[in-house]
Amino acid sequence: MKRILITGATSGIGKALCELYQSRGYEVIACGRNQQVLDEIARLENISTLSFDISDKQQVKQALAALPDLDMVILNAGSCEYIDDPKNFDGDLFARVITTNLIALGYCLQSVLPNIKRGGQLALMGSSASYLPFARAEAYGASKAGVAYLAKTLALDLIKDEIDVSLINPGFVKTPLTDKNDFAMPMLIGADQAAQYIFKGLKKGKKEIHFPAAFTLTLKFFALLPQSVWTFVSTRMINK
Ligand SMILES: NC(=O)c1ccc[n+]([C@@H]2O[C@H](COP(=O)([O-])OP(=O)(O)OC[C@H]3O[C@@H](n4cnc5c(N)ncnc54)[C@H](OP(=O)(O)O)[C@@H]3O)[C@@H](O)[C@H]2O)c1
């Protein structure tokens, strides 16, 4: 039986991944903070849970101190907050988002990497927001651009350890994180559908798993054009 560790397993994409991998015969170590949801998940066969705050170095170290060998790790936990008034830049918000989405990955990697088997897989949750600048996403977009660089660098450096590294770049997925958004989210998909894309992508060993393609390929196309084109399009979208 293969063993997978998933962070952010108490909600949205992470919870859907947890249930999908469990249903496909994996032993799942589900991580999160919400004890009530962790207790519910733990009732499923072959799921154990770990409760810790990924942004707290000591908690991460303690919770992940005695891990068994792992076939796969998906570092999915993350948060999103927007910079509503960039002229009065909220440095605390910026630090909070960068810490949860990027710095915390370093804490988790320190603990999980020694336990990933040769031939194993590591996946980091990025976002298609890192392809292009989006209004109010100074903190979120910067954190996910950092995740993208981190994943691509680890993919190079872990070749010798025979650990495959994938970057996951979803478009909009309906979860409690996006339920807070007050703007139109084109091509929004469900968390179960997102989990299917990720499962299939990881099975194929894809370096970058991005979905839905119609959305992510459009962003990738705009990213190839001069920045002035995207500035024109996005400011028109905002002013609509
Ligand atoms: N939804 C989208 O459209 C979308 C698009 C692109 C990328 N993503 C990325 O996908 C990942 C999952 O997002 P989601 O939409 O599924 O959001 P979600 O439903 O809000 O779930 C976020 C998960 O992260 C965990 N988490 C957050 N902060 C944590 C912390 N400090 N310590 C431990 N766990 C923490 C939460 O656990 P607790 O609730 O137990 O604290 C929860 O399980 C995030 O990295 C997000 O940036 C989402």
Ligand as a Chemical Component Dictionary entry (heavy atoms), coordinates in Angstrom:
data_LIG
# 
_chem_comp.id                   LIG 
_chem_comp.type                 NON-POLYMER 
_chem_comp.pdbx_formal_charge   0 
_chem_comp.three_letter_code    LIG 
# 
loop_
_chem_comp_atom.comp_id 
_chem_comp_atom.atom_id 
_chem_comp_atom.alt_atom_id 
_chem_comp_atom.type_symbol 
_chem_comp_atom.charge 
_chem_comp_atom.model_Cartn_x 
_chem_comp_atom.model_Cartn_y 
_chem_comp_atom.model_Cartn_z 
_chem_comp_atom.pdbx_ordinal 
LIG N1  N1  N 0  -9.337  27.458 -4.743 1  
LIG C1  C1  C 0  -8.652  27.937 -5.769 2  
LIG O1  O1  O 0  -9.233  28.496 -6.728 3  
LIG C2  C2  C 0  -7.166  27.820 -5.803 4  
LIG C3  C3  C 0  -6.510  28.184 -6.999 5  
LIG C4  C4  C 0  -5.133  28.087 -7.061 6  
LIG C5  C5  C 0  -4.424  27.612 -5.972 7  
LIG N2  N2  N 1  -5.076  27.270 -4.821 8  
LIG C6  C6  C 0  -4.282  26.791 -3.695 9  
LIG O2  O2  O 0  -4.775  25.525 -3.279 10 
LIG C7  C7  C 0  -4.481  25.340 -1.892 11 
LIG C8  C8  C 0  -5.750  24.901 -1.184 12 
LIG O3  O3  O 0  -6.709  25.935 -1.326 13 
LIG P1  P1  P 0  -8.270  25.714 -1.169 14 
LIG O4  O4  O 0  -8.910  26.557 -2.201 15 
LIG O5  O5  O -1 -8.588  24.280 -1.081 16 
LIG O6  O6  O 0  -8.490  26.479 0.229  17 
LIG P2  P2  P 0  -9.271  26.107 1.567  18 
LIG O7  O7  O 0  -10.508 25.360 1.271  19 
LIG O8  O8  O 0  -9.345  27.383 2.322  20 
LIG O9  O9  O 0  -8.251  25.122 2.305  21 
LIG C9  C9  C 0  -7.031  25.583 2.806  22 
LIG C10 C10 C 0  -6.384  24.465 3.609  23 
LIG O10 O10 O 0  -5.101  24.929 4.050  24 
LIG C11 C11 C 0  -5.007  24.726 5.456  25 
LIG N3  N3  N 0  -4.214  25.782 6.070  26 
LIG C12 C12 C 0  -4.247  27.118 5.819  27 
LIG N4  N4  N 0  -3.395  27.764 6.620  28 
LIG C13 C13 C 0  -2.809  26.811 7.390  29 
LIG C14 C14 C 0  -1.840  26.870 8.415  30 
LIG N5  N5  N 0  -1.274  28.015 8.816  31 
LIG N6  N6  N 0  -1.470  25.693 9.004  32 
LIG C15 C15 C 0  -2.017  24.529 8.614  33 
LIG N7  N7  N 0  -2.941  24.412 7.633  34 
LIG C16 C16 C 0  -3.331  25.557 7.046  35 
LIG C17 C17 C 0  -6.437  24.766 5.976  36 
LIG O11 O11 O 0  -6.462  24.018 7.166  37 
LIG P3  P3  P 0  -7.347  24.414 8.468  38 
LIG O12 O12 O 0  -8.642  24.957 7.933  39 
LIG O13 O13 O 0  -7.500  23.115 9.193  40 
LIG O14 O14 O 0  -6.563  25.442 9.181  41 
LIG C18 C18 C 0  -7.191  24.091 4.845  42 
LIG O15 O15 O 0  -7.175  22.696 5.005  43 
LIG C19 C19 C 0  -3.922  26.684 -1.399 44 
LIG O16 O16 O 0  -2.515  26.610 -1.379 45 
LIG C20 C20 C 0  -4.380  27.667 -2.456 46 
LIG O17 O17 O 0  -3.539  28.781 -2.552 47 
LIG C21 C21 C 0  -6.437  27.354 -4.716 48 
# 
loop_
_chem_comp_bond.comp_id 
_chem_comp_bond.atom_id_1 
_chem_comp_bond.atom_id_2 
_chem_comp_bond.value_order 
_chem_comp_bond.pdbx_ordinal 
LIG N1  C1  SING 1  
LIG C1  O1  DOUB 2  
LIG C1  C2  SING 3  
LIG C2  C3  SING 4  
LIG C2  C21 DOUB 5  
LIG C3  C4  DOUB 6  
LIG C4  C5  SING 7  
LIG C5  N2  DOUB 8  
LIG N2  C6  SING 9  
LIG N2  C21 SING 10 
LIG C6  O2  SING 11 
LIG C6  C20 SING 12 
LIG O2  C7  SING 13 
LIG C7  C8  SING 14 
LIG C7  C19 SING 15 
LIG C8  O3  SING 16 
LIG O3  P1  SING 17 
LIG P1  O4  DOUB 18 
LIG P1  O5  SING 19 
LIG P1  O6  SING 20 
LIG O6  P2  SING 21 
LIG P2  O7  DOUB 22 
LIG P2  O8  SING 23 
LIG P2  O9  SING 24 
LIG O9  C9  SING 25 
LIG C9  C10 SING 26 
LIG C10 O10 SING 27 
LIG C10 C18 SING 28 
LIG O10 C11 SING 29 
LIG C11 N3  SING 30 
LIG C11 C17 SING 31 
LIG N3  C12 SING 32 
LIG N3  C16 SING 33 
LIG C12 N4  DOUB 34 
LIG N4  C13 SING 35 
LIG C13 C14 SING 36 
LIG C13 C16 DOUB 37 
LIG C14 N5  SING 38 
LIG C14 N6  DOUB 39 
LIG N6  C15 SING 40 
LIG C15 N7  DOUB 41 
LIG N7  C16 SING 42 
LIG C17 O11 SING 43 
LIG C17 C18 SING 44 
LIG O11 P3  SING 45 
LIG P3  O12 DOUB 46 
LIG P3  O13 SING 47 
LIG P3  O14 SING 48 
LIG C18 O15 SING 49 
LIG C19 O16 SING 50 
LIG C19 C20 SING 51 
LIG C20 O17 SING 52 
# 
